[in-house]
Amino acid sequence: METIKLRDEYIKLGQALKAAGLCESGVDAKFAVQDGLVQVNGGVELQRGKKLYDGDEVSFEGETIKIIK
């Protein structure tokens, strides 16, 4: 499980996918989210701009990212 350390209060889902290297660009992240391939805390998330906070977990293509403060 990879972790992303927050610099601010939150990070947006598309930014987290790019930061973790799971998507090469914002466009790739947008389509992955729109296609229902990304889960946040166990549920499918369709908003690329979803704000992620400390403790949230993102799953995509068998990889999991944990957001930490």
KALIN-V833931 format. One record per run of one state. SS is the DSSP state (H for helix, E for strand, L for the rest). FROM is the first residue (numbers start at 1). LEN is the number of residues. Records with the same first field share a line. If there is no record, write none. Layout:
SS = FROM-LEN, FROM-LEN
//
This chain:
L = 1-1, 6-5, 20-6, 35-3, 41-2, 45-6, 53-4, 61-2, 69-1
E = 2-4, 11-2, 38-3, 43-2, 51-2, 57-4, 63-6
H = 13-7, 26-9
//
